[in-house]
Amino acid sequence: MPTPKINNPHSWNGKALAGDWLVTLKVDGVRAIWHDTRGWVSRANKPLHNIPSWREGRSRDCEVFVNNFRDTIRATRTRCPKQDTPLINQEHLYGLDLPDPRLRWGSLTNPTPADIITQLHRANKLDYEGLVLRQGDQWIKVKPEETHDISITGYAEGGGKHRGRLGFVTTTRGAVGAGFTDAEREILWAEANAGRLVGQVIEVSCMQFTPNGQFRHPVFVRMRPDKPSA
């Protein structure tokens, strides 16, 4: 059986939607796609580790979630598990191509923005990242703030107290300098000096875009090693 076609949801534009929509919960994990010869791989086509093998009748496109995003990254990207590496069990796999019953949240017909926001708030109160609204092959993700995944195109050293570590990174939608912890600035500066920072993907939150397509008030959220370079 071939590798399944991956359906990547696009962000909700804040407007009303027409027709009937299946509403599913969005967990903050790592997307895993089963490849018959390579096993589980990420959307960036990189191998994922420690995930139970696919079995007939189960989803070949899953979201893996173990405790939190950080633990999930550790669990799926550790080639040789250590004693403290989080364990991935079958229960940590949430089917996407065959919607996992645990993710089903109901349905909406011709939902208004108020309808969608109400359901989002309900999901957020239960610690889910957001929602995915499905209408056939059209998937729309809804999150409490607008975030975007984007590749790093460049970087600069910081000034003042940040001298000797990262000041900001550049992207095709502008520079991002806010949101980094001191520890992250040091780690990413080391990555930059090793020639490994450009091309990595980061998640950025912003207040929409400027008229020329640049981030408005961008803030670094986290690294996204599970995402392909865009």
N, C-alpha and C positions, 0 to 999 in steps of 0.2 A: 504493500500500500504506500503511495507517495506521501511526502511530507505535506501536511494540510496547508491550505492557503491561509495566510495570516490576515485577520481583519483588525486593523488599527483604528480605534475610535478617534474621532476628531472632537475638539472642544465645543461645548455648547455656546451659542452666540447670544444667549440671554433672551431669545425671542420665543414666542409660542410655537408649538409644533402641531402638525396636522396628522390625523390618523391615529391608529392604535399602536402603542409602544409597550414592549415588555421592559419592566424596570428590574435591573439587577444591581446588587451591591458591588462596590469596588473596594477590593482589599489592597493594601499597600505592600505588594510583594514583588516577585520577579517572574516575568513571563517565561515559560518553558515550553518548547515545541519538540515533539518526539520525531526523531529522524531514524528510519529503519536501520541504517548502517552506522550512524554516529551516536545514537542515543539522544539524550536531552540536550538541546542547544538553546541559546538565548536568541532574541531578535537580532542581535549583532552577529549571529552565527558562530558564537563562541561556545565551547563545551561547558555544560553545567554538571556539577558533581553531586554525589550522595543522594540523588533522587531515586526512589523506587522505580524499577523498570516498568514501561508501559505494558498493560495487559489488555487483551481483547475485550471490547465493549466499554473501555474507559476513554476519556478524552485524550486527544493527542496534542491539544493546545490548552495549557493550564496556567494558572497563577499559583506560584508556590509562596506560601506565607508561614513563617515559623516565628512566633512571638512578636516580632517587629521587623522593620525593614533592615536594620543593621544585622540582626541575627540571620535573616534570610540570605543576605549577601554573603555573610561568612559561611553559611551552610552550603550554599550552591557553588561557591567559587574556591573552596578549599579542596585541593586535589588529594592531599593525604590527611584525613581527619585526625584531629588531636583530641585529647581527653575532653577539652572544653568546647569542641565544635558542636553547635546545635544539631540535633538529630532530626532528619526529615522522615516522617512516616507518611503513609498513604493519605491520612487525614489532613495533611498539610497541602495537598494538591486540590485546587478548585478548578473544575472543568469550565472552559470558556466556549469551545466549539459545541460541546454538549453541556448547556448551562447547568452548573451544579445546583441542586435543589437548595443548598444552604445560601446561595447568592440570590435566589429569586425573591423579589420584593413586592411583586404585584404587577399591575398594569395601569396605564393611563390612556385615556382617549381624548384627543385634541387638547393636550395639557397647556394651560396658560403658564407664564413665568412664575406666578404665585403658586400654582400646583407643584411645579418642579422644585422650587425652593423649599416648600413645605416638606416634601419627601426627602430632600437633601438634609435638612436640619434634623429630621427624625433619624436618618442614617448616621449623621455625625455624632449625635448624642450616644449612639451605641458604639462609637469609636471606629466606624468605617470611614475610609478615606473619601468616599463619594459614591456616585451612582454611574451606571452605564445604561442608557436608554437604547433599546434595540428595535429596529423595524426592518426585518429581513437582514440584508447585508449592511445596512446603515446603522452604525453604532455611534452614539454620542456620549462623551464623558462629561460629567457634571461634578465640579469640585467647589469647595467653599471660597477659593481664591483662584485667580487666573495664573497658572504656571505653564511654563514652556520648557521643553528639552532642546538644547542647542549645543553645538560643538564650539570648543574654544579655538579661536584663530590666532591669538597672541596673548601677551602678558607683559606686565611691567613690575619692577621692584617698587616697594612702598617707600614712603618718606617718613621722616620723624621716627616715631616709635616702631614703625613697620619697616624701617630700613633693614635690609638683610633677609627679608621675607616678602611674600607676595603682596603687591599693592592692589592690583586689579587684573582681570582678564578681559580680553576683547572677544566679541562675537560679531556675526554678521548683522546683529540687531543692536549693536552698541556695547559699551564697556560695562562691566559689572564689578563693583568694588565693595559693596555693602553686603553684610550677612556672614562673612567669613569669621570664624573664631581665630584666635592667635595660633592655636595648634594647627588648624587647617591651612593658614597662611604659610607656616613653616613646612608642612608636608608638601603642599603644592609647589612651593618655591624649589624644594628639592627635586620634585618631579620635573619642573621646568629646566633646572640646571642639568638634569639627566637627559633632556631632550624628549621627554615623554608626555608633556602636558598638552601641547597643541594636538587637537583632534579628539581629546577626551570630551565626554558629554556631561553637561551640568544641567540641573533643574533650576530655573529662575522664576521667581514670582514678580509680577509687575502690575501696575495700574493701567492695563491695556497698552496700546501702542500710540506713538506720536503719528501725525499725518504722513510722515515719510517712512513709517514702518519700523521705527526704533522703540526699544523698551522705554516705558515711562516709569521712573522710579524703580529700577530693577534691584532685586535683592537675591543673593545666592541662597539656595535652599539646601542643596546637597549634590554630591557627585552621583552620576547615573552610569556605573560601569556595565549595567545590564542593557543599556540602550546603544543602538548602532550610531556611528557618527553621521550627523545630518548635514 
